[in-house]
């Protein structure tokens, strides 16, 4: 019999609207003291009148102390549960993609809070961020084995958020042997993915649809990819007919990856790379009076927490201003943000502020969102984080 977690009066509203998180200050600690629960324990969640709301796993030591798994209080969190949820996630990906390269599981959006799984063909890279999901690691491994018979399953359990959950950081190959190199395909380009040493799970599938849109704009053009990582935007521009692609990144390992991917796609003759802080490199390019037909700015999250919004917003304004100085008159700026706390309106305002500051007129002609393998849970705003804007940049009218 599962223990119960009782909520205070009226603190069940968010859950009833579809959200899956329970905050520690919403718990009736007189009836169900948080200290009485173990980290990762599965409980029945009740409203203040004792009505069951579903099952959740608990971490008594964190601000988000519970994450709902099911609204059916009779459900068990076991291997059969995982199999059903992962099969449902797979069905959504197969509806949208004809090749096995995608984010297979996207946490809460797929009903599996604390779990992300990326699929690179027969290689799977998983990331567990919560104590409740860590307890199910053996069952997750077995489910992936049974459903997909992978060449390898790697856990990249090395995110900073694990420390908040009282979890250690580690990497582990749980199934098989990791091949020396993994190659994926996206929008007609091939990429070699560094699963063990790369950022996060090794690749960012989320901008796939925006990169596809970008490809229609680059024929015969000179393209600048800022914060390029492995050259996702640049390589897809090159295979779509760009005349020249320039990549900027602070990581020499990432730029080594760009060069490998340029060779892989037969476009090494189109590529130039600059290693260094993006702000510094762009200032140098502006000083050299360089110009590009298409500039892509896709930075890491400048606003990781709400309290960073002011300083982070200024970062977006500055980088977009530098980028705009490099855009040919009537050229294209693609500006992106992966900060959940930076709303579409906020980003648009910063780009417009940058444009006014340097006497440019911008027209937004398209927008990009995260791809269908990063589904948005309508009740959980946090699951919608990615945005990109396509601007025509002109001298002031």
C-alpha positions in Angstrom: 0.0 0.0 0.0 1.5 3.3 -1.1 1.9 6.1 1.4 -0.1 9.2 0.8 0.9 12.8 0.2 -1.8 15.2 1.3 -2.1 18.7 -0.3 -3.3 21.8 1.5 -6.7 23.2 0.6 -6.9 24.6 -2.9 -3.3 23.5 -3.7 -4.6 20.9 -6.2 -5.7 23.4 -8.8 -2.6 23.2 -10.9 -2.7 19.4 -10.9 -6.3 19.5 -11.9 -5.5 21.8 -14.8 -3.0 19.1 -16.0 0.3 20.2 -14.5 2.5 17.4 -13.1 4.6 19.2 -10.4 4.0 19.4 -6.7 5.9 22.1 -4.7 6.9 21.5 -1.1 4.9 24.5 0.1 1.7 22.9 -1.3 1.9 19.9 1.0 -0.1 19.6 4.2 2.9 18.7 6.3 0.7 18.2 9.4 -1.0 15.2 7.8 1.9 14.0 5.6 5.3 15.4 6.9 7.8 15.5 4.0 10.5 14.1 6.3 8.5 10.8 6.5 9.2 10.1 2.8 12.3 8.6 1.2 13.8 10.2 -1.8 12.4 8.6 -4.9 9.5 7.0 -3.1 6.2 6.5 -5.0 3.1 7.9 -3.2 -0.6 8.4 -3.7 -1.4 12.1 -4.0 -4.6 13.4 -2.3 -6.4 16.7 -2.2 -7.1 18.3 1.1 -10.4 16.3 1.4 -8.7 13.0 0.9 -9.7 12.5 -2.7 -7.0 10.6 -4.7 -5.4 12.7 -7.5 -3.0 10.1 -8.8 0.5 8.7 -8.1 3.7 10.6 -8.0 7.3 10.1 -6.9 8.7 12.2 -4.2 11.9 14.0 -3.2 11.4 15.5 0.2 14.5 17.6 -0.1 13.7 19.6 -3.2 11.4 22.6 -4.1 9.6 20.5 -6.6 9.0 17.7 -4.1 6.6 15.6 -6.3 6.2 14.7 -9.9 2.9 13.1 -11.0 3.2 9.9 -13.0 -0.5 9.0 -13.5 -3.9 10.4 -12.6 -5.1 6.8 -11.9 -4.2 6.1 -8.2 -4.3 2.3 -8.9 -1.5 2.4 -11.5 1.9 1.0 -10.5 5.2 2.6 -11.5 7.0 -0.4 -12.9 8.5 -1.8 -16.1 5.1 -2.3 -17.8 4.4 1.4 -17.1 7.7 2.4 -18.7 7.1 0.2 -21.7 3.6 1.6 -22.3 4.9 5.3 -22.1 7.9 4.7 -24.3 5.8 2.9 -26.9 3.4 5.9 -26.9 6.4 8.3 -27.3 7.8 6.2 -30.2 4.4 6.3 -32.0 4.5 10.1 -32.0 8.0 10.1 -33.4 7.2 7.6 -36.1 4.2 9.7 -37.1 6.5 12.6 -37.8 9.9 11.1 -38.9 10.8 8.4 -41.3 14.3 7.7 -39.9 15.3 6.7 -36.4 17.0 10.0 -35.4 15.1 11.9 -32.8 14.5 12.7 -29.2 12.5 9.6 -28.2 11.4 10.7 -24.7 11.0 14.3 -23.6 10.3 14.2 -19.9 7.0 15.4 -18.6 5.7 15.9 -22.2 5.8 12.1 -22.7 4.6 11.3 -19.2 8.0 10.4 -18.0 9.3 13.2 -15.7 13.0 13.2 -15.1 13.9 11.2 -18.2 15.2 12.2 -21.6 16.2 9.7 -24.3 17.8 10.6 -27.6 18.0 8.1 -30.4 20.8 7.9 -32.9 19.7 4.9 -35.0 20.7 1.9 -32.9 22.5 3.9 -30.2 20.4 5.5 -27.4 21.6 8.2 -25.0 19.6 8.7 -21.8 19.7 11.3 -19.1 18.0 10.9 -15.7 17.6 14.1 -13.7 15.4 13.0 -10.7 15.7 10.6 -7.8 12.4 8.9 -8.6 13.5 8.1 -12.1 17.0 7.0 -11.0 15.4 4.3 -8.9 13.9 2.9 -12.1 17.2 2.9 -14.0 17.4 -0.9 -14.2 13.8 -1.1 -15.5 14.5 1.7 -18.1 17.6 -0.2 -19.3 15.6 -3.4 -19.6 12.7 -1.7 -21.4 15.1 -0.1 -24.0 16.8 -3.5 -24.5 13.4 -5.3 -25.0 11.9 -2.7 -27.3 14.9 -1.8 -29.5 17.8 -4.3 -29.0 20.2 -1.4 -29.3 23.9 -1.6 -30.1 24.5 0.7 -27.1 22.6 2.5 -24.4 24.6 5.3 -22.7 23.6 7.2 -19.6 24.9 10.8 -19.6 23.9 11.4 -16.0 26.1 14.4 -15.6 23.8 17.4 -15.5 24.1 20.0 -12.7 20.4 19.6 -11.8 21.2 16.1 -10.4 23.0 17.6 -7.5 19.7 19.3 -6.4 18.2 15.9 -6.3 21.0 14.5 -4.1 22.3 12.4 -7.0 25.9 11.8 -8.1 27.2 12.6 -11.6 28.4 9.8 -13.8 28.5 8.4 -17.4 27.9 4.8 -18.0 27.5 2.5 -21.0 24.6 0.3 -19.7 24.1 -1.9 -22.8 26.5 -3.0 -25.5 29.6 -1.1 -26.7 29.6 2.4 -27.9 30.8 2.6 -31.6 33.8 4.8 -32.2 31.6 7.1 -34.2 27.9 7.6 -34.7 26.6 9.3 -37.9 23.1 10.7 -38.1 21.2 12.4 -40.9 19.2 15.6 -40.7 17.7 17.6 -43.5 20.0 16.0 -46.1 23.2 16.5 -44.1 25.3 13.9 -42.2 26.7 14.6 -38.7 29.2 12.6 -36.7 28.0 12.8 -33.1 30.4 12.7 -30.0 28.0 10.9 -27.6 30.4 10.6 -24.7 32.2 14.0 -25.0 29.6 16.2 -26.7 27.3 18.7 -25.1 24.3 17.3 -23.2 23.3 14.1 -25.1 25.6 14.9 -28.0 23.2 16.6 -30.5 20.4 19.2 -30.5 17.5 17.8 -32.5 15.2 20.5 -31.4 15.9 23.1 -34.1 15.5 20.6 -37.0 12.4 22.3 -38.5 13.9 25.8 -38.3 17.1 24.5 -40.0 14.9 23.0 -42.7 13.3 26.5 -43.2 16.7 28.1 -43.3 17.8 25.8 -46.1 15.3 27.5 -48.5 17.1 30.9 -48.0 20.8 30.1 -48.6 21.3 29.1 -52.2 24.5 30.8 -53.4 24.8 32.8 -50.2 27.5 33.5 -47.6 26.3 32.2 -44.2 27.6 32.8 -40.7 26.7 30.3 -37.9 27.4 31.8 -34.5 27.6 29.4 -31.5 27.9 26.6 -34.1 28.7 23.6 -31.9 29.0 20.8 -34.6 27.8 23.1 -37.4 24.2 22.0 -37.4 23.0 25.2 -39.2 26.1 25.7 -41.3 26.4 22.1 -42.7 22.7 22.1 -43.6 23.2 25.4 -45.3 26.2 24.1 -47.2 24.4 21.0 -48.5 21.4 23.2 -49.5 23.7 25.2 -51.8 25.3 28.0 -49.7 28.4 29.3 -51.4 30.4 29.8 -48.1 29.8 28.9 -44.5 31.6 30.4 -41.5 31.3 28.8 -38.0 32.1 30.5 -34.7 32.4 28.6 -31.4 34.4 28.9 -28.2 35.2 25.1 -28.1 38.0 23.8 -30.2 36.6 20.3 -29.8 33.3 21.5 -31.3 35.1 23.1 -34.3 37.1 19.9 -34.8 33.6 18.3 -35.1 32.6 20.9 -37.6 35.6 20.1 -39.8 34.8 16.4 -39.6 31.2 17.1 -40.6 32.3 19.3 -43.5 34.5 16.4 -44.8 31.6 14.0 -44.3 29.3 16.2 -46.4 31.9 17.0 -49.1 31.7 20.7 -48.3 35.1 21.3 -46.6 36.0 23.8 -49.4 33.1 26.1 -48.3 34.1 26.2 -44.6 35.9 28.7 -42.5 36.0 28.4 -38.6 36.8 31.0 -35.9 37.5 29.8 -32.3 36.7 32.2 -29.5 34.1 34.0 -27.5 31.3 34.8 -29.9 31.1 38.5 -28.8 34.8 39.0 -29.3 34.9 37.2 -32.7 31.9 39.1 -34.0 33.5 42.4 -33.0 36.6 41.4 -35.0 34.5 40.5 -38.0 32.6 43.9 -37.7 36.0 45.6 -37.5 37.0 43.8 -40.8 33.8 45.1 -42.4 32.8 41.5 -43.2 29.2 41.0 -44.5 27.0 37.9 -44.8 23.8 37.2 -46.6 22.4 35.0 -43.7 23.5 35.2 -40.1 22.3 32.6 -37.5 22.6 33.3 -33.8 21.7 30.2 -31.7 23.3 30.7 -28.3 23.2 28.5 -25.2 20.7 29.7 -22.6 21.7 33.2 -21.4 18.7 33.1 -19.0 18.9 29.8 -17.0 16.8 31.2 -14.1 14.2 33.9 -13.8 16.6 36.1 -11.8 19.0 36.1 -14.7 16.4 37.7 -17.0 17.8 41.2 -16.9 21.5 40.3 -17.6 20.6 37.5 -20.0 18.2 39.8 -22.0 21.1 42.3 -22.4 23.2 39.4 -23.7 20.6 38.6 -26.4 20.4 42.3 -27.3 24.2 42.7 -27.6 24.8 39.5 -29.7 21.9 40.3 -32.0 23.2 43.9 -32.5 26.7 42.5 -33.4 25.1 40.0 -35.8 23.0 42.6 -37.5 26.0 44.7 -38.2 27.3 41.8 -40.2 24.2 41.2 -42.2 24.2 42.6 -45.8 21.5 45.1 -46.5 18.3 43.2 -47.1 19.9 40.1 -45.8 18.6 37.6 -43.3 19.1 37.3 -39.5 17.9 34.1 -37.8 17.8 34.7 -34.0 17.1 31.9 -31.6 16.8 31.3 -27.8 16.5 28.1 -25.8 15.9 29.9 -22.5 12.4 29.0 -21.2 12.4 32.2 -19.1 13.0 34.3 -22.2 9.6 34.6 -23.9 9.0 35.1 -27.6 7.9 38.7 -26.8 11.1 39.3 -24.7 13.4 38.0 -27.5 11.5 40.0 -30.2 11.8 43.1 -28.0 15.6 42.7 -27.6 16.2 42.2 -31.3 14.0 45.2 -32.1 16.0 47.3 -29.5 19.3 46.2 -31.2 17.9 47.1 -34.6 16.9 50.6 -33.5 20.2 51.2 -31.8 22.1 50.7 -35.1 19.4 52.2 -37.4 18.2 49.0 -39.0 14.6 48.1 -40.0 13.7 44.4 -39.3 10.8 42.5 -40.6 10.0 39.1 -39.1 8.8 36.9 -41.9 8.8 33.5 -40.1 9.1 31.8 -36.8 10.5 28.4 -35.7 9.5 26.2 -32.8 10.9 23.1 -31.2 10.4 20.0 -33.4 7.7 17.4 -32.9 10.1 15.1 -31.0 10.1 17.8 -28.3 6.3 17.9 -27.8 4.8 20.7 -25.6 2.6 19.7 -22.7 -0.2 22.3 -22.9 -0.5 22.6 -19.0 3.3 22.8 -18.4 4.7 26.1 -19.8 8.2 24.9 -19.0 8.1 22.3 -21.8 7.9 25.0 -24.4 11.4 26.6 -24.4 12.7 27.0 -28.0 12.0 29.9 -30.3 13.6 31.3 -33.5 12.8 34.3 -35.6 13.6 34.9 -39.2 14.2 38.6 -40.0 14.9 40.6 -43.1 17.4 43.3 -42.1 17.4 46.5 -44.0 18.9 50.0 -43.7 16.3 52.3 -42.0 13.5 53.2 -44.2 
